[in-house]
Amino acid sequence: MTDNENAPGTTEEIEDTHTGPDREVCWRGRNVGFATVDVDDAELLQRWRSDPVAVHQIGYWPRALSALRERLERHRDDNDRDDFLVLLPDGTPIGHISLFDQDLADGTAEVSLLLDEHHRGGGHGSAALDALVDLAFGELPLHRLQAVTHTGNAPALAVLAGAGFVQEGVRRSACLHRGRRYDVAVLSLLRPEWEALARPRAWEF
């Protein structure tokens, strides 16, 4: 998960559910909307995933575009995950957010977020994460959301904390990246904690 420090964003609403060719808002937050990721979005996602800052913060090496297309094709029929493009009010896609490893029996899932390098630091990551959390607890019978990131990823940790996530542990030396070992922080948000948050919910915008 990657984003820069949370900063105030606009409160402009998304007026139209259609954001251009093949872009339809299916969920929205205080200044962002979500559109379902399609296979044709592979090139866009590949560009975001190839950004050196994102590669370092997330700790993975980008795969070939063809491999990403194949993965998106598989995910299209995967009932255990939901992948969305994060859109600005004018329909500009600025990131990818997902709710994956969904287990409706146990009520658990994991979240991930990646923003375009030109749209970090403006509060969009926080708005998107809040919207995803509201989707998970407001529309799905989930009880626990989890997020993981290496302990040096201060921007992501700040965004997660701002959304109410609590660090519950550290997996020591669990990530190898660029020849170094990193500790990985495990954070979670429970339904009662979400219910106690004093902020507007996504459906109120």
N, C-alpha and C positions, 0 to 999 in steps of 0.2 A: 504494500500500500504506500502511495506517495502523494504528497501535497506539501505546499509551503505553509508557513505559519498562518493561522486563521486570521482573516482581516475582514472588516465590514464589507458586505456586498450590497448590491442594489436590492430593492424590494419589488422591482417591476415584475408583473405577472406575465405569464405566457398567454396571449390572447387567443391564438388560433391553435387548434389541435394538429393542423397540417403544417409542416415545417419545410416544405419543398418536396421534390420527387422522392417517393418511397420513405419519407420521414413522417411518422405520426406519433405524437406524444401520447404515451399510455399511462404516464404517472408524472406528477410534478411536485416541486417543492417551492421554497420561498422565492427563489430567483433562477431556478433550473427546471428542465423537464427531462424525462427519460423517453427514449425510443429504443425499441428492441434491436439488438445487434443482428445483422444479417451477414451472410457469407461475403457479399459485395463490400462490406466494411473492412475486410481483411487488410487492405493496403493502408487505410487510415490507422488502424490499430497497430500495424507493423511500424509505422513512422513514430508513433508515440512510444512504443516499446523499445525503439532503437535509440532514444535519447539517452546520452551518457549518464545524466543525473538520475533518470529513472532506473536505468540498468543498475547503477550503484545502490540506490536506495532500496530497490526491490530485491536485488541480489540474484538475477538470472541473466542468462545470455540469450538474446533474441534468436529465434529459430527462423528458418527460411519462410518466405511468404507462402509458398505452396503448403508447407506443413501447417501454418496458421489457418489457411483456408480449409484444409482437411479437418482440423480440430473444430473450427466453427461449424462445419457441416455436421460433425458428430454431435456437437452440443445442441444443435437445433432440435433434436429429438430427445434430449436429456431432460427428464422431468425433475432432476435433482438440482438444477441450477437455472438461474435467470440472469441474462447478460443484457446490459443497457448501454447505449450511448448517452452521455450527459450533454444536454443541449442548453445553450443560452436562450433568452427570450426571443431572439431573432432567428432561432433554429440552427445556429452555428454549433457543430459538435466540438466539444472541448475535452472529452475524456470518456473513460470506460469504467463502469462500476458493475459489480456482480454480487449475487447472493448464491453461493454454491455449496455443495455437500449438504444439501437440505435433507434432513431426516425428520419427517413429519411425525413419526411415531415417538421419537424422543424429544421433538420440538427444538432441534438445533440446526444451525447453519453457520457458514463462515462468510465474511465480507471481504471484498478487495476493491481498491480504487486506484486509478491511474489518470492523471490529468496531463493535458498538453502543456509543454514547457512554457508557452506564452500566456497561460491562464492560471498559473499558480500564484498564490499569495493574495488573491482577491476575495477569499471567502467562499469560492465555488465548491471547494472540496468539502467544507463543512456543510454547506447547503445540500449537496448531493448525498452525503452520508446520512444526514438527518432524514432526508426523503426516503432513502433505502430502509433505514431503521423503521420508519413509520409504515412502510410497505410490509416489512417482515412481521411486525407486531399488530398492525392495524388490519391487514388483509389475510395474513397467514397465521395458522395456529402455532407459531413458534414461541419458545420460552427463553432460549439462550442464543445469542449471537457471539461469534468469536472472530477475532482478528489477530494476525501475527505479523510482526515486522522486526527487523534487527534493532537492537537497543540503541544503535547510533542514529537511527532515523528519527531525529527530533521533530521535524515537521509533521510526519505521520502520527507520531505519538501525541502531539499537541492537538491535532484534529480529532483523533479518537477520544482523547480525554474531554474535549469540548462537547462531543456527542454523548458523553456519559459513560464511555467504556472505562473499566477498571482493570489495571494491570494485576493479574492474579499469579503470575509466575514468570520465570525465565528459563528457557532451555539453553543451558550453557554450551557454548562452542558448537552450535547446531547448524551454522551456515558457513560454507566455504565460498569466498568471493575474492577474486584477484589475489589469490595466494594467502589470504588471511582468514582466520576463523572469527566468526561473530556470534555473540549471544543473540538469541531470539526472544523477544518479549511476547507473551501470550496475554491478550486482553479479552474481556467479555462484557456484555451488557445483558442483564436479565429483564424479563418483562416487567416485574414490579418496579425496577429502577427506571425503566422507560416511562411507566405510568406516572412516576413521581416527578418527571422532568417538567419544569415550568416554562414551556415554550409552545407556540402554535404547532399543530400537527399539519402534515402535508395537505390534507383535504380541506384545510381552512383557508388556503390561498386561492 
